[in-house]
Amino acid sequence: MIPIKTGAEIDGMRVACQISAEILAEVAAAVQPGMTTGDLDAFAAERMRARGVQSAFLGYGGFPGATCISLNDEVVHGIPGNRVINAGDLVSVDLGVTAEGFIGDNATTVCVGEVDEESARLVAVCEAALAAGVDAARAGNRVGDIGHAVQTVTEAAGFSVVRDFCGHGVGRKLHEDPQIPNFGTPGKGPELKPGMTLAIEPMINQGTFRVEILANGWTVRTRDRKRSAHCEHTVLVAPKGPAEILTCAEKK
C-alpha cells in the first residue's frame, strides 16, 4: 500500500527534506580534488551532527557510510573510503537524513573542475530528466508517466537509463511503495494521489544501461565502464498542478 501522508506528516517531511537539501548543497560545494571520498563522507556526517539529524543510510542493510559517494563509472551506492577525487571526475553524492522520524532523500552529481564535454552533457541531461520526472508527478497521473518522462529526455540525448535500480516512496521509512523506475509506459502503474511523497532519482549512463554490483555487495558500476550520473529529489504530490519539491536548498 502506498502511504498517503497526513498534514502533520507532510510538515515533518518538509523539515527533514529541507535539512537534507541544505546539507547536500554544503557537501557538493566541499568537493575538491585531492580529498578522498572518506573525507567527504566525514564532512557530511559532521554537518548532520551539527544540524541534530542522523544519516538515513548509515547501518541501513549494513551500509557503512553516512552517504553514498560514487565516482565516474559508479552508478550508486559507492562506499566512502580512501579513493581520491581528481580534477575531471564526476562525483555522485546521495544523502538522506532522518529528522524527528521523517526522512529526506536527495542526490546530485558534481563535476570536479574542468570535465570533458560529454561528461558535462551527461550531468545536464540527468538534471533535465529529473525535472521532467518531477513535472510528471501530478495527481491523476501514473507511476509510468514519471518513468516515461525520464526515459524520453535521457534517450533523446543519446544516453541510457539504468533499469536495475529505481526511485521509491519515502517517509518514515527510507524505501516505501511505490517503486519508481526511470522508464515506463504512460498511463501504466499505480495512480499518483495527493499526499504521496516520492523520491524520483534518474540514474543515467553514457553507454549501456547494464550494470553490475561489485564484490563489496553495494557499489554499482556500469558494465562497460562508461560514466554515469545520478540526481534525486523528494517530492510531494499536490492536489493540483506539479509536485512540490521538498528537497530544495533555496527554499526558506
C-alpha positions as a Markdown table, in Angstrom:
| # | Residue | x | y | z |
|---|---|---|---|---|
| 1 | Met | 0.0 | 0.0 | 0.0 |
| 2 | Ile | 1.3 | 3.5 | -0.9 |
| 3 | Pro | 1.2 | 5.7 | 2.2 |
| 4 | Ile | -0.7 | 9.0 | 2.0 |
| 5 | Lys | 0.8 | 11.5 | 4.4 |
| 6 | Thr | -1.4 | 13.5 | 6.8 |
| 7 | Gly | -0.9 | 17.2 | 7.2 |
| 8 | Ala | 1.3 | 16.7 | 10.2 |
| 9 | Glu | 3.4 | 14.1 | 8.4 |
| 10 | Ile | 3.8 | 16.4 | 5.5 |
| 11 | Asp | 5.1 | 19.1 | 7.8 |
| 12 | Gly | 7.6 | 16.6 | 9.2 |
| 13 | Met | 8.7 | 15.6 | 5.7 |
| 14 | Arg | 9.2 | 19.3 | 4.8 |
| 15 | Val | 11.6 | 19.8 | 7.8 |
| 16 | Ala | 13.6 | 16.6 | 7.1 |
| 17 | Cys | 13.8 | 17.3 | 3.4 |
| 18 | Gln | 14.8 | 20.9 | 3.8 |
| 19 | Ile | 17.7 | 19.9 | 6.1 |
| 20 | Ser | 18.8 | 17.2 | 3.8 |
| 21 | Ala | 18.8 | 19.5 | 0.8 |
| 22 | Glu | 20.9 | 22.1 | 2.7 |
| 23 | Ile | 23.4 | 19.5 | 3.8 |
| 24 | Leu | 23.7 | 18.1 | 0.3 |
| 25 | Ala | 24.4 | 21.6 | -1.0 |
| 26 | Glu | 27.2 | 22.0 | 1.6 |
| 27 | Val | 28.7 | 18.7 | 0.7 |
| 28 | Ala | 28.6 | 19.3 | -3.0 |
| 29 | Ala | 30.3 | 22.6 | -2.5 |
| 30 | Ala | 33.0 | 21.0 | -0.4 |
| 31 | Val | 34.1 | 18.6 | -3.2 |
| 32 | Gln | 37.8 | 19.3 | -4.1 |
| 33 | Pro | 40.5 | 17.5 | -6.0 |
| 34 | Gly | 42.8 | 15.6 | -3.7 |
| 35 | Met | 40.3 | 14.8 | -1.0 |
| 36 | Thr | 39.1 | 11.2 | -0.5 |
| 37 | Thr | 35.5 | 10.0 | -0.6 |
| 38 | Gly | 36.0 | 9.2 | 3.1 |
| 39 | Asp | 36.9 | 12.8 | 3.8 |
| 40 | Leu | 33.7 | 13.9 | 2.0 |
| 41 | Asp | 31.6 | 11.5 | 4.0 |
| 42 | Ala | 33.2 | 12.6 | 7.3 |
| 43 | Phe | 32.3 | 16.2 | 6.4 |
| 44 | Ala | 28.7 | 15.2 | 5.6 |
| 45 | Ala | 28.5 | 13.3 | 8.9 |
| 46 | Glu | 29.8 | 16.4 | 10.8 |
| 47 | Arg | 27.1 | 18.6 | 9.1 |
| 48 | Met | 24.4 | 16.1 | 10.1 |
| 49 | Arg | 25.6 | 16.2 | 13.7 |
| 50 | Ala | 25.6 | 20.0 | 13.7 |
| 51 | Arg | 22.0 | 20.0 | 12.5 |
| 52 | Gly | 20.9 | 17.4 | 15.0 |
| 53 | Val | 19.9 | 14.8 | 12.4 |
| 54 | Gln | 21.0 | 11.3 | 11.7 |
| 55 | Ser | 22.1 | 9.6 | 8.5 |
| 56 | Ala | 19.3 | 7.6 | 6.9 |
| 57 | Phe | 21.9 | 5.4 | 5.2 |
| 58 | Leu | 24.4 | 4.5 | 7.9 |
| 59 | Gly | 23.7 | 1.0 | 9.0 |
| 60 | Tyr | 20.8 | 0.6 | 6.6 |
| 61 | Gly | 21.1 | -3.1 | 5.5 |
| 62 | Gly | 24.6 | -2.9 | 6.9 |
| 63 | Phe | 25.8 | 0.1 | 4.7 |
| 64 | Pro | 29.0 | 1.5 | 6.3 |
| 65 | Gly | 28.8 | 5.2 | 5.3 |
| 66 | Ala | 26.8 | 8.3 | 6.2 |
| 67 | Thr | 26.4 | 8.9 | 2.5 |
| 68 | Cys | 26.8 | 7.1 | -0.8 |
| 69 | Ile | 29.6 | 8.6 | -2.9 |
| 70 | Ser | 30.1 | 7.2 | -6.4 |
| 71 | Leu | 32.8 | 8.2 | -8.8 |
| 72 | Asn | 32.7 | 8.3 | -12.6 |
| 73 | Asp | 31.5 | 4.8 | -13.8 |
| 74 | Glu | 30.0 | 4.0 | -10.4 |
| 75 | Val | 26.2 | 4.5 | -10.6 |
| 76 | Val | 25.0 | 4.4 | -7.0 |
| 77 | His | 25.9 | 3.0 | -3.5 |
| 78 | Gly | 29.6 | 3.9 | -3.6 |
| 79 | Ile | 31.1 | 3.2 | -0.2 |
| 80 | Pro | 33.2 | 6.1 | 1.1 |
| 81 | Gly | 36.8 | 5.3 | 1.7 |
| 82 | Asn | 40.3 | 6.0 | 0.5 |
| 83 | Arg | 39.5 | 6.7 | -3.1 |
| 84 | Val | 41.0 | 10.0 | -4.1 |
| 85 | Ile | 38.8 | 12.6 | -6.0 |
| 86 | Asn | 40.7 | 14.0 | -9.0 |
| 87 | Ala | 40.0 | 17.0 | -11.3 |
| 88 | Gly | 37.8 | 15.9 | -14.2 |
| 89 | Asp | 35.9 | 13.4 | -12.1 |
| 90 | Leu | 32.2 | 13.1 | -11.7 |
| 91 | Val | 31.2 | 12.6 | -8.1 |
| 92 | Ser | 27.7 | 11.5 | -7.3 |
| 93 | Val | 26.6 | 12.2 | -3.7 |
| 94 | Asp | 23.4 | 10.5 | -2.4 |
| 95 | Leu | 22.4 | 11.8 | 1.0 |
| 96 | Gly | 19.5 | 11.1 | 3.3 |
| 97 | Val | 18.7 | 12.3 | 6.8 |
| 98 | Thr | 16.3 | 11.3 | 9.5 |
| 99 | Ala | 14.8 | 14.2 | 11.5 |
| 100 | Glu | 12.1 | 13.6 | 14.1 |
| 101 | Gly | 11.2 | 10.2 | 12.5 |
| 102 | Phe | 10.9 | 11.5 | 8.9 |
| 103 | Ile | 13.4 | 11.0 | 6.0 |
| 104 | Gly | 14.6 | 13.4 | 3.3 |
| 105 | Asp | 16.4 | 11.8 | 0.4 |
| 106 | Asn | 18.3 | 13.6 | -2.4 |
| 107 | Ala | 21.3 | 13.3 | -4.6 |
| 108 | Thr | 23.4 | 15.3 | -7.1 |
| 109 | Thr | 26.4 | 14.7 | -9.4 |
| 110 | Val | 29.3 | 17.2 | -9.1 |
| 111 | Cys | 31.7 | 18.0 | -11.9 |
| 112 | Val | 35.1 | 18.4 | -10.3 |
| 113 | Gly | 36.9 | 21.3 | -12.0 |
| 114 | Glu | 37.0 | 21.0 | -15.8 |
| 115 | Val | 35.3 | 17.9 | -17.1 |
| 116 | Asp | 35.1 | 16.7 | -20.7 |
| 117 | Glu | 32.2 | 17.9 | -22.8 |
| 118 | Glu | 30.4 | 14.6 | -22.8 |
| 119 | Ser | 30.5 | 14.3 | -19.1 |
| 120 | Ala | 29.2 | 17.8 | -18.6 |
| 121 | Arg | 26.4 | 17.0 | -21.0 |
| 122 | Leu | 25.6 | 13.8 | -19.1 |
| 123 | Val | 25.1 | 15.7 | -15.9 |
| 124 | Ala | 23.0 | 18.3 | -17.5 |
| 125 | Val | 20.7 | 15.7 | -19.2 |
| 126 | Cys | 20.4 | 13.9 | -15.8 |
| 127 | Glu | 19.2 | 17.1 | -14.2 |
| 128 | Ala | 16.8 | 17.7 | -17.1 |
| 129 | Ala | 15.4 | 14.2 | -16.8 |
| 130 | Leu | 14.8 | 14.7 | -13.1 |
| 131 | Ala | 12.9 | 17.9 | -13.9 |
| 132 | Ala | 10.8 | 16.1 | -16.4 |
| 133 | Gly | 10.1 | 13.3 | -13.9 |
| 134 | Val | 9.1 | 15.8 | -11.3 |
| 135 | Asp | 6.8 | 17.6 | -13.7 |
| 136 | Ala | 5.0 | 14.3 | -14.5 |
| 137 | Ala | 4.4 | 13.6 | -10.8 |
| 138 | Arg | 0.9 | 15.0 | -10.8 |
| 139 | Ala | -2.3 | 13.8 | -9.1 |
| 140 | Gly | -4.2 | 11.6 | -11.5 |
| 141 | Asn | -1.0 | 10.6 | -13.5 |
| 142 | Arg | 0.5 | 7.1 | -13.0 |
| 143 | Val | 4.0 | 6.0 | -12.0 |
| 144 | Gly | 4.6 | 5.0 | -15.6 |
| 145 | Asp | 4.3 | 8.7 | -16.6 |
| 146 | Ile | 7.2 | 9.6 | -14.4 |
| 147 | Gly | 9.4 | 6.9 | -15.8 |
| 148 | His | 8.4 | 7.7 | -19.4 |
| 149 | Ala | 9.3 | 11.3 | -18.9 |
| 150 | Val | 12.8 | 10.5 | -17.5 |
| 151 | Gln | 13.4 | 7.9 | -20.2 |
| 152 | Thr | 12.3 | 10.2 | -23.0 |
| 153 | Val | 14.6 | 13.0 | -22.1 |
| 154 | Thr | 17.5 | 10.7 | -21.5 |
| 155 | Glu | 17.3 | 8.6 | -24.6 |
| 156 | Ala | 16.6 | 11.7 | -26.8 |
| 157 | Ala | 20.1 | 12.8 | -25.7 |
| 158 | Gly | 21.7 | 9.5 | -26.7 |
| 159 | Phe | 22.1 | 8.2 | -23.1 |
| 160 | Ser | 20.6 | 5.2 | -21.4 |
| 161 | Val | 18.5 | 4.8 | -18.2 |
| 162 | Val | 19.5 | 2.2 | -15.5 |
| 163 | Arg | 16.9 | -0.4 | -15.2 |
| 164 | Asp | 18.0 | -2.4 | -12.2 |
| 165 | Phe | 17.6 | 0.4 | -9.7 |
| 166 | Cys | 14.8 | 2.9 | -9.3 |
| 167 | Gly | 13.2 | 5.6 | -7.3 |
| 168 | His | 10.7 | 4.9 | -4.5 |
| 169 | Gly | 8.3 | 6.2 | -2.0 |
| 170 | Val | 9.9 | 7.8 | 1.1 |
| 171 | Gly | 8.6 | 8.9 | 4.5 |
| 172 | Arg | 9.0 | 7.3 | 7.9 |
| 173 | Lys | 10.9 | 4.6 | 6.0 |
| 174 | Leu | 13.7 | 5.1 | 3.5 |
| 175 | His | 12.0 | 2.8 | 1.0 |
| 176 | Glu | 8.2 | 2.8 | 0.8 |
| 177 | Asp | 5.9 | 1.9 | -2.0 |
| 178 | Pro | 5.7 | 2.6 | -4.9 |
| 179 | Gln | 8.9 | 1.7 | -6.8 |
| 180 | Ile | 9.5 | 4.4 | -9.5 |
| 181 | Pro | 11.5 | 3.0 | -12.5 |
| 182 | Asn | 13.3 | 5.5 | -14.7 |
| 183 | Phe | 11.5 | 4.0 | -17.8 |
| 184 | Gly | 7.9 | 3.2 | -18.4 |
| 185 | Thr | 4.7 | 3.5 | -20.3 |
| 186 | Pro | 2.4 | 6.5 | -19.9 |
| 187 | Gly | -0.9 | 5.7 | -18.1 |
| 188 | Lys | 0.5 | 2.5 | -16.5 |
| 189 | Gly | 1.3 | 1.7 | -12.9 |
| 190 | Pro | -0.2 | 2.9 | -9.6 |
| 191 | Glu | -2.1 | 6.2 | -9.7 |
| 192 | Leu | -0.5 | 9.2 | -8.1 |
| 193 | Lys | -2.6 | 10.8 | -5.3 |
| 194 | Pro | -2.2 | 14.0 | -3.2 |
| 195 | Gly | -0.2 | 13.4 | -0.1 |
| 196 | Met | 2.2 | 10.8 | -1.6 |
| 197 | Thr | 5.9 | 11.6 | -1.0 |
| 198 | Leu | 8.2 | 10.2 | -3.7 |
| 199 | Ala | 12.0 | 10.0 | -4.3 |
| 200 | Ile | 12.5 | 10.5 | -8.0 |
| 201 | Glu | 16.0 | 9.7 | -9.0 |
| 202 | Pro | 17.3 | 9.3 | -12.6 |
| 203 | Met | 20.4 | 7.2 | -12.9 |
| 204 | Ile | 21.7 | 7.6 | -16.5 |
| 205 | Asn | 24.7 | 6.2 | -18.3 |
| 206 | Gln | 26.8 | 7.3 | -21.3 |
| 207 | Gly | 26.8 | 3.8 | -22.7 |
| 208 | Thr | 24.8 | 0.7 | -21.9 |
| 209 | Phe | 22.1 | 0.6 | -19.2 |
| 210 | Arg | 23.6 | -2.6 | -18.0 |
| 211 | Val | 25.3 | -2.5 | -14.6 |
| 212 | Glu | 26.9 | -4.9 | -12.1 |
| 213 | Ile | 27.4 | -5.0 | -8.3 |
| 214 | Leu | 31.0 | -5.1 | -7.1 |
| 215 | Ala | 32.3 | -7.7 | -4.6 |
| 216 | Asn | 31.7 | -5.4 | -1.7 |
| 217 | Gly | 28.0 | -6.1 | -2.2 |
| 218 | Trp | 27.0 | -2.5 | -2.6 |
| 219 | Thr | 28.7 | -0.4 | -5.3 |
| 220 | Val | 27.0 | -0.5 | -8.7 |
| 221 | Arg | 29.1 | 0.2 | -11.8 |
| 222 | Thr | 28.3 | 0.4 | -15.5 |
| 223 | Arg | 29.2 | -2.8 | -17.2 |
| 224 | Asp | 31.0 | -1.0 | -20.0 |
| 225 | Arg | 32.8 | 1.3 | -17.5 |
| 226 | Lys | 31.5 | 4.4 | -19.2 |
| 227 | Arg | 30.4 | 7.2 | -16.9 |
| 228 | Ser | 27.1 | 7.6 | -15.0 |
| 229 | Ala | 25.2 | 10.4 | -13.4 |
| 230 | His | 22.6 | 10.4 | -10.6 |
| 231 | Cys | 20.3 | 13.1 | -9.2 |
| 232 | Glu | 17.3 | 12.9 | -6.9 |
| 233 | His | 14.6 | 15.0 | -5.3 |
| 234 | Thr | 12.0 | 14.0 | -2.7 |
| 235 | Val | 8.6 | 15.5 | -3.9 |
| 236 | Leu | 5.1 | 15.8 | -2.6 |
| 237 | Val | 2.2 | 15.1 | -5.0 |
| 238 | Ala | 0.0 | 18.1 | -4.8 |
| 239 | Pro | -3.9 | 18.3 | -5.2 |
| 240 | Lys | -3.4 | 20.3 | -8.4 |
| 241 | Gly | -0.5 | 21.1 | -10.7 |
| 242 | Pro | 3.1 | 19.9 | -10.4 |
| 243 | Ala | 4.6 | 18.2 | -7.4 |
| 244 | Glu | 6.2 | 20.3 | -4.6 |
| 245 | Ile | 9.9 | 19.7 | -4.5 |
| 246 | Leu | 10.7 | 19.2 | -0.8 |
| 247 | Thr | 14.4 | 18.9 | -1.2 |
| 248 | Cys | 15.1 | 22.4 | -2.4 |
| 249 | Ala | 18.0 | 24.1 | -0.7 |
| 250 | Glu | 17.0 | 27.6 | -1.7 |
| 251 | Lys | 13.6 | 27.3 | 0.0 |
| 252 | Lys | 13.1 | 29.3 | 3.2 |
